[in-house]
Amino acid sequence: MNPPTDSYAADVCRAYLGEVYGEAMYTTIAMAQTEARRRAAWLTMVDLEVAMRERLVSTVERLDGDPSLSESSGELDRWRAAGRAEGVDYTRMPWREMIVRFEHELGDDIERYRALERGCPVTDAEMLSMLTEHEVVAREFARRELSGATSTSLDPVRKLIARLRSSPAGSR
C-alpha cells in the first residue's frame, strides 16, 4: 500500500479540475452541434465527466484537497473558462478532424492516469481505475465514431456512467 503524498493529492485534485474542464469543453461542443445525434453524443460525454467528477469528490475531500477547489476561490471558474475556450476551438473544425484530435489528445490523459493509478493507496485503487477507464471509454467513443460505428459509439461510455453512478455511497 502506498501512502498518499503531497504530489499524489495534487494529482488527484488536478484530475478533479480536469473533469470540471472537460464538462465545460464538452458542453460547449454539444451546444454548437446542429445535428441532433452529435449533440446528444456530446451531452452523453458531459454526463461522463459529471459522473467522474462526482466520484472524485470524496477522495479529494479525504486528501484535504486544495482550497482553490472551492467555488469562492475562482479556480473552478478559471478551469471552466479554459474548457469552454478549448471547446470553441474544437467547434471550428469539421466533425472528423474534431474527433481525430479528441482521440489523439486522450492518449496523454490515459497514460497520466495509469501512472497515478500505479502509485495510489489501495483505498483509491477502484476510483483511480475508473478515472483511467473513463478516458479509455472516451477514446473508444472517438474510435468508433471514426470507424463509422456511430450506433454503438457511446455504449462503453453509457456502461461506465452506470457503474460510476451505482457505486457505493461512501465512494462518491
Backbone as CSV, one residue per row, in Angstrom:
resi,resn,N_x,N_y,N_z,CA_x,CA_y,CA_z,C_x,C_y,C_z
1,MET,0.844,-1.190,0.000,0.000,0.000,0.000,0.878,1.238,0.000
2,ASN,0.616,2.137,-0.889,1.367,3.387,-0.963,0.616,4.469,-0.199
3,PRO,1.290,5.149,0.738,0.603,6.250,1.426,0.476,7.449,0.496
4,PRO,-0.580,8.248,0.673,-0.708,9.442,-0.170,0.455,10.400,0.065
5,THR,0.875,11.052,-0.983,1.905,12.079,-0.872,1.286,13.402,-1.273
6,ASP,1.999,14.487,-0.981,1.502,15.794,-1.418,1.339,15.819,-2.929
7,SER,2.274,15.198,-3.632,2.198,15.153,-5.087,0.982,14.339,-5.529
8,TYR,0.740,13.231,-4.860,-0.419,12.395,-5.176,-1.706,13.184,-4.969
9,ALA,-1.828,13.847,-3.839,-3.022,14.645,-3.554,-3.203,15.733,-4.609
10,ALA,-2.123,16.384,-4.987,-2.199,17.432,-6.012,-2.633,16.836,-7.353
11,ASP,-2.146,15.647,-7.671,-2.530,14.999,-8.930,-4.010,14.631,-8.941
12,VAL,-4.530,14.162,-7.813,-5.953,13.835,-7.734,-6.782,15.115,-7.855
13,CYS,-6.330,16.186,-7.221,-7.041,17.467,-7.352,-7.018,17.957,-8.790
14,ARG,-5.897,17.788,-9.471,-5.817,18.172,-10.888,-6.765,17.326,-11.737
15,ALA,-6.895,16.046,-11.388,-7.846,15.189,-12.109,-9.266,15.714,-11.922
16,TYR,-9.591,16.131,-10.703,-10.908,16.708,-10.436,-11.121,17.958,-11.291
17,LEU,-10.126,18.827,-11.312,-10.218,20.038,-12.121,-10.319,19.701,-13.613
18,GLY,-9.685,18.612,-14.016,-9.803,18.159,-15.398,-11.232,17.776,-15.755
19,GLU,-11.969,17.240,-14.787,-13.373,16.908,-15.033,-14.216,18.179,-15.154
20,VAL,-13.900,19.183,-14.358,-14.575,20.482,-14.460,-14.316,21.069,-15.849
21,TYR,-13.065,21.013,-16.274,-12.643,21.492,-17.591,-13.374,20.729,-18.695
22,GLY,-13.361,19.399,-18.597,-13.986,18.564,-19.618,-15.480,18.805,-19.721
23,GLU,-16.135,18.964,-18.581,-17.572,19.240,-18.605,-17.862,20.517,-19.382
24,ALA,-17.078,21.560,-19.132,-17.272,22.836,-19.833,-16.946,22.705,-21.316
25,MET,-15.871,21.999,-21.621,-15.465,21.819,-23.015,-16.525,21.041,-23.794
26,TYR,-16.971,19.911,-23.240,-17.933,19.065,-23.938,-19.287,19.753,-24.068
27,THR,-19.662,20.528,-23.057,-20.927,21.269,-23.146,-20.860,22.277,-24.284
28,THR,-19.739,22.964,-24.395,-19.556,23.939,-25.474,-19.654,23.256,-26.836
29,ILE,-18.997,22.100,-26.966,-19.055,21.363,-28.228,-20.484,20.915,-28.506
30,ALA,-21.150,20.380,-27.493,-22.527,19.884,-27.678,-23.456,20.996,-28.150
31,MET,-23.369,22.135,-27.521,-24.292,23.222,-27.838,-24.061,23.796,-29.230
32,ALA,-22.880,23.551,-29.795,-22.578,24.045,-31.140,-23.016,23.070,-32.230
33,GLN,-23.402,21.866,-31.847,-23.776,20.858,-32.837,-25.175,21.130,-33.378
34,THR,-25.305,21.091,-34.687,-26.618,21.284,-35.308,-27.313,19.952,-35.584
35,GLU,-26.539,18.883,-35.634,-27.110,17.549,-35.856,-27.471,16.951,-34.498
36,ALA,-28.704,16.523,-34.346,-29.213,16.022,-33.063,-28.381,14.872,-32.510
37,ARG,-27.973,13.929,-33.349,-27.202,12.782,-32.873,-25.865,13.220,-32.292
38,ARG,-25.218,14.153,-32.959,-23.917,14.625,-32.475,-24.063,15.426,-31.189
39,ARG,-25.096,16.235,-31.114,-25.346,16.982,-29.882,-25.595,16.010,-28.725
40,ALA,-26.429,15.008,-28.964,-26.732,14.021,-27.929,-25.471,13.254,-27.512
41,ALA,-24.608,12.962,-28.475,-23.364,12.253,-28.151,-22.505,13.080,-27.201
42,TRP,-22.335,14.353,-27.508,-21.509,15.194,-26.640,-22.181,15.434,-25.290
43,LEU,-23.493,15.475,-25.257,-24.168,15.605,-23.954,-23.968,14.347,-23.115
44,THR,-23.877,13.202,-23.758,-23.543,11.970,-23.027,-22.116,12.050,-22.499
45,MET,-21.226,12.633,-23.285,-19.847,12.814,-22.817,-19.798,13.782,-21.632
46,VAL,-20.650,14.796,-21.646,-20.762,15.701,-20.491,-21.170,14.889,-19.270
47,ASP,-22.148,14.024,-19.436,-22.620,13.190,-18.336,-21.492,12.322,-17.776
48,LEU,-20.630,11.822,-18.639,-19.471,11.049,-18.190,-18.569,11.900,-17.302
49,GLU,-18.292,13.115,-17.726,-17.430,14.000,-16.936,-18.063,14.315,-15.584
50,VAL,-19.352,14.585,-15.579,-20.055,14.891,-14.327,-20.012,13.686,-13.394
51,ALA,-20.295,12.502,-13.911,-20.288,11.296,-13.086,-18.896,11.036,-12.517
52,MET,-17.861,11.246,-13.308,-16.495,11.039,-12.824,-16.133,12.081,-11.783
53,ARG,-16.491,13.323,-12.034,-16.215,14.386,-11.059,-16.894,14.076,-9.730
54,GLU,-18.154,13.663,-9.793,-18.887,13.329,-8.565,-18.214,12.183,-7.823
55,ARG,-17.677,11.244,-8.567,-16.977,10.104,-7.962,-15.681,10.547,-7.277
56,LEU,-15.039,11.577,-7.805,-13.770,12.057,-7.257,-13.931,12.900,-5.989
57,VAL,-15.095,13.462,-5.768,-15.286,14.425,-4.676,-14.827,13.885,-3.334
58,SER,-15.270,12.701,-2.949,-14.934,12.201,-1.614,-13.431,11.967,-1.477
59,THR,-12.777,11.547,-2.547,-11.328,11.334,-2.486,-10.610,12.665,-2.334
60,VAL,-11.030,13.659,-3.079,-10.420,14.996,-2.962,-10.620,15.524,-1.543
61,GLU,-11.820,15.380,-1.031,-12.092,15.850,0.338,-11.253,15.099,1.362
62,ARG,-11.133,13.781,1.212,-10.349,12.973,2.157,-8.881,13.370,2.133
63,LEU,-8.389,13.690,0.971,-6.989,14.091,0.847,-6.772,15.535,1.285
64,ASP,-7.847,16.155,1.738,-7.867,17.543,2.163,-7.753,18.479,0.982
65,GLY,-7.819,17.892,-0.184,-7.920,18.678,-1.410,-7.082,19.926,-1.442
66,ASP,-7.519,20.802,-2.231,-6.848,22.062,-2.462,-7.876,23.145,-2.188
67,PRO,-7.541,24.097,-1.325,-8.514,25.149,-1.046,-8.955,25.909,-2.289
68,SER,-8.171,25.823,-3.354,-8.545,26.515,-4.590,-9.727,25.834,-5.273
69,LEU,-10.142,24.671,-4.763,-11.267,23.970,-5.371,-12.613,24.501,-4.908
70,SER,-12.619,25.430,-3.964,-13.900,25.991,-3.539,-14.401,26.963,-4.605
71,GLU,-15.713,27.026,-4.741,-16.319,27.922,-5.736,-15.890,29.366,-5.510
72,SER,-15.699,29.752,-4.250,-15.372,31.152,-3.945,-13.959,31.542,-4.374
73,SER,-13.095,30.565,-4.614,-11.712,30.893,-4.969,-11.569,31.391,-6.403
74,GLY,-12.525,31.046,-7.240,-12.426,31.409,-8.651,-11.652,30.405,-9.481
75,GLU,-10.994,29.445,-8.838,-10.196,28.462,-9.571,-11.078,27.600,-10.475
76,LEU,-12.223,27.175,-9.975,-13.123,26.367,-10.802,-13.603,27.164,-12.007
77,ASP,-13.889,28.452,-11.803,-14.306,29.302,-12.927,-13.203,29.412,-13.970
78,ARG,-11.952,29.477,-13.541,-10.834,29.544,-14.494,-10.745,28.255,-15.314
79,TRP,-10.924,27.116,-14.669,-10.892,25.842,-15.383,-12.081,25.725,-16.327
80,ARG,-13.251,26.173,-15.887,-14.424,26.147,-16.771,-14.191,27.036,-17.994
81,ALA,-13.646,28.226,-17.771,-13.400,29.148,-18.882,-12.397,28.547,-19.864
82,ALA,-11.358,27.907,-19.352,-10.372,27.273,-20.227,-11.011,26.127,-21.012
83,GLY,-11.871,25.353,-20.365,-12.565,24.269,-21.050,-13.486,24.790,-22.143
84,ARG,-14.205,25.870,-21.840,-15.075,26.468,-22.868,-14.250,26.966,-24.043
85,ALA,-13.098,27.571,-23.757,-12.244,28.086,-24.840,-11.763,26.947,-25.736
86,GLU,-11.348,25.832,-25.137,-10.918,24.711,-25.975,-12.109,24.138,-26.737
87,GLY,-13.276,24.112,-26.101,-14.486,23.655,-26.785,-14.769,24.491,-28.017
88,VAL,-14.606,25.794,-27.910,-14.808,26.680,-29.063,-13.801,26.329,-30.161
89,ASP,-12.550,26.082,-29.781,-11.546,25.675,-30.779,-11.984,24.409,-31.512
90,TYR,-12.495,23.456,-30.767,-12.973,22.211,-31.370,-14.114,22.470,-32.348
91,THR,-15.016,23.354,-31.982,-16.203,23.574,-32.825,-15.865,24.239,-34.155
92,ARG,-14.685,24.757,-34.272,-14.263,25.388,-35.529,-13.764,24.366,-36.548
93,MET,-13.686,23.104,-36.126,-13.172,22.047,-37.001,-14.319,21.249,-37.605
94,PRO,-14.077,20.669,-38.769,-15.046,19.700,-39.290,-15.129,18.510,-38.318
95,TRP,-16.261,17.815,-38.311,-16.522,16.726,-37.364,-15.375,15.719,-37.310
96,ARG,-14.971,15.183,-38.435,-13.935,14.146,-38.434,-12.631,14.665,-37.834
97,GLU,-12.228,15.851,-38.225,-10.998,16.438,-37.687,-11.113,16.625,-36.172
98,MET,-12.276,17.049,-35.710,-12.514,17.227,-34.276,-12.335,15.896,-33.538
99,ILE,-12.918,14.842,-34.075,-12.864,13.544,-33.415,-11.446,12.968,-33.456
100,VAL,-10.735,13.179,-34.553,-9.334,12.734,-34.637,-8.508,13.428,-33.555
101,ARG,-8.666,14.722,-33.422,-7.924,15.475,-32.399,-8.299,14.978,-31.007
102,PHE,-9.579,14.801,-30.756,-10.058,14.330,-29.458,-9.436,12.970,-29.123
103,GLU,-9.488,12.047,-30.067,-8.933,10.706,-29.846,-7.438,10.784,-29.545
104,HIS,-6.732,11.613,-30.278,-5.282,11.756,-30.090,-4.951,12.332,-28.708
105,GLU,-5.664,13.347,-28.299,-5.359,14.018,-27.032,-5.633,13.145,-25.817
106,LEU,-6.511,12.189,-25.933,-6.841,11.333,-24.798,-5.697,10.410,-24.402
107,GLY,-4.797,10.114,-25.322,-3.672,9.224,-25.017,-2.833,9.709,-23.856
108,ASP,-2.525,10.992,-23.830,-1.726,11.551,-22.729,-2.465,11.440,-21.402
109,ASP,-3.765,11.707,-21.425,-4.552,11.614,-20.195,-4.574,10.180,-19.677
110,ILE,-4.737,9.233,-20.572,-4.763,7.825,-20.169,-3.448,7.439,-19.520
111,GLU,-2.351,7.814,-20.120,-1.037,7.479,-19.551,-0.827,8.148,-18.197
112,ARG,-1.211,9.409,-18.079,-1.067,10.128,-16.803,-1.887,9.451,-15.712
113,TYR,-3.121,9.062,-16.030,-3.976,8.432,-15.023,-3.521,7.010,-14.711
114,ARG,-2.971,6.309,-15.680,-2.419,4.971,-15.387,-1.251,5.085,-14.415
115,ALA,-0.415,6.091,-14.602,0.707,6.298,-13.680,0.197,6.643,-12.279
116,LEU,-0.803,7.483,-12.205,-1.395,7.842,-10.914,-1.991,6.597,-10.259
117,GLU,-2.650,5.787,-11.044,-3.259,4.551,-10.548,-2.194,3.599,-9.990
118,ARG,-1.055,3.487,-10.680,0.013,2.590,-10.223,0.582,3.010,-8.876
119,GLY,0.570,4.301,-8.579,1.165,4.780,-7.341,0.180,5.118,-6.239
120,CYS,-1.059,4.695,-6.388,-2.081,5.114,-5.435,-2.180,4.184,-4.236
121,PRO,-2.712,4.701,-3.125,-3.020,3.826,-1.990,-4.137,2.860,-2.385
122,VAL,-4.177,1.715,-1.763,-5.173,0.697,-2.089,-6.593,1.235,-1.914
123,THR,-6.777,2.166,-0.994,-8.114,2.732,-0.755,-8.644,3.489,-1.972
124,ASP,-7.751,3.935,-2.851,-8.159,4.716,-4.022,-8.079,3.935,-5.329
125,ALA,-7.708,2.670,-5.248,-7.455,1.897,-6.466,-8.689,1.811,-7.366
126,GLU,-9.857,1.523,-6.799,-11.057,1.394,-7.627,-11.416,2.721,-8.293
127,MET,-11.370,3.799,-7.519,-11.719,5.110,-8.070,-10.749,5.506,-9.186
128,LEU,-9.458,5.285,-8.970,-8.481,5.663,-9.989,-8.538,4.744,-11.206
129,SER,-8.923,3.503,-10.992,-9.147,2.619,-12.131,-10.286,3.168,-12.990
130,MET,-11.341,3.646,-12.344,-12.455,4.232,-13.084,-12.057,5.547,-13.744
131,LEU,-11.181,6.307,-13.104,-10.690,7.545,-13.705,-9.974,7.233,-15.021
132,THR,-9.099,6.245,-14.987,-8.405,5.827,-16.202,-9.411,5.302,-17.226
133,GLU,-10.311,4.452,-16.760,-11.291,3.852,-17.666,-12.174,4.908,-18.334
134,HIS,-12.461,5.985,-17.620,-13.340,6.992,-18.232,-12.658,7.656,-19.424
135,GLU,-11.336,7.774,-19.380,-10.606,8.295,-20.542,-10.542,7.239,-21.655
136,VAL,-10.400,5.986,-21.259,-10.355,4.900,-22.241,-11.680,4.814,-22.999
137,VAL,-12.806,4.910,-22.288,-14.100,4.816,-22.986,-14.363,6.063,-23.832
138,ALA,-13.830,7.205,-23.417,-13.946,8.412,-24.249,-13.186,8.207,-25.553
139,ARG,-11.996,7.607,-25.448,-11.224,7.330,-26.659,-11.934,6.285,-27.528
140,GLU,-12.564,5.311,-26.892,-13.313,4.297,-27.653,-14.479,4.935,-28.396
141,PHE,-15.147,5.898,-27.750,-16.203,6.662,-28.428,-15.644,7.276,-29.712
142,ALA,-14.494,7.942,-29.599,-13.890,8.591,-30.769,-13.524,7.571,-31.833
143,ARG,-12.928,6.471,-31.423,-12.521,5.452,-32.396,-13.724,4.863,-33.132
144,ARG,-14.798,4.629,-32.397,-15.999,4.090,-33.040,-16.619,5.126,-33.984
145,GLU,-16.629,6.372,-33.571,-17.140,7.426,-34.458,-16.332,7.458,-35.749
146,LEU,-15.015,7.389,-35.630,-14.152,7.449,-36.809,-14.310,6.237,-37.715
147,SER,-14.646,5.093,-37.125,-14.798,3.876,-37.927,-16.195,3.757,-38.536
148,GLY,-17.080,4.697,-38.185,-18.438,4.654,-38.719,-19.419,3.881,-37.855
149,ALA,-18.967,3.391,-36.700,-19.837,2.624,-35.799,-20.592,3.571,-34.864
150,THR,-21.277,4.520,-35.465,-21.926,5.562,-34.660,-23.074,5.032,-33.803
151,SER,-23.688,3.947,-34.209,-24.814,3.423,-33.425,-24.359,2.788,-32.113
152,THR,-23.070,2.435,-32.015,-22.551,1.840,-30.776,-21.444,2.670,-30.139
153,SER,-21.175,3.844,-30.689,-20.020,4.615,-30.211,-20.115,4.996,-28.738
154,LEU,-21.313,5.145,-28.235,-21.486,5.560,-26.835,-21.735,4.395,-25.873
155,ASP,-21.823,3.178,-26.372,-22.122,2.045,-25.498,-21.149,1.919,-24.320
156,PRO,-19.824,1.941,-24.548,-18.908,1.835,-23.403,-19.033,3.023,-22.442
157,VAL,-19.311,4.189,-22.981,-19.474,5.391,-22.157,-20.683,5.226,-21.239
158,ARG,-21.788,4.814,-21.806,-23.017,4.636,-21.012,-22.844,3.575,-19.937
159,LYS,-22.151,2.503,-20.264,-21.915,1.438,-19.266,-21.096,1.968,-18.096
160,LEU,-20.077,2.765,-18.395,-19.256,3.297,-17.303,-20.033,4.325,-16.490
161,ILE,-20.813,5.154,-17.128,-21.636,6.114,-16.377,-22.519,5.360,-15.388
162,ALA,-23.130,4.287,-15.834,-23.991,3.496,-14.944,-23.190,2.942,-13.772
163,ARG,-21.994,2.453,-14.025,-21.140,1.938,-12.932,-20.738,3.044,-11.980
164,LEU,-20.366,4.193,-12.516,-19.973,5.315,-11.660,-21.127,5.730,-10.749
165,ARG,-22.310,5.732,-11.290,-23.483,6.190,-10.528,-24.012,5.124,-9.585
166,SER,-23.678,3.861,-9.801,-24.181,2.806,-8.936,-23.172,2.396,-7.869
167,SER,-22.088,3.141,-7.783,-21.047,2.801,-6.811,-21.573,3.002,-5.392
168,PRO,-20.952,2.332,-4.433,-21.357,2.505,-3.038,-21.312,3.977,-2.644
169,ALA,-22.263,4.395,-1.817,-22.392,5.811,-1.445,-21.110,6.355,-0.835
170,GLY,-20.393,5.555,-0.095,-19.180,6.041,0.555,-18.042,6.310,-0.391
171,SER,-18.150,5.867,-1.636,-17.036,6.077,-2.565,-17.281,7.219,-3.521
172,ARG,-18.371,7.953,-3.302,-18.625,9.127,-4.146,-18.524,10.367,-3.354
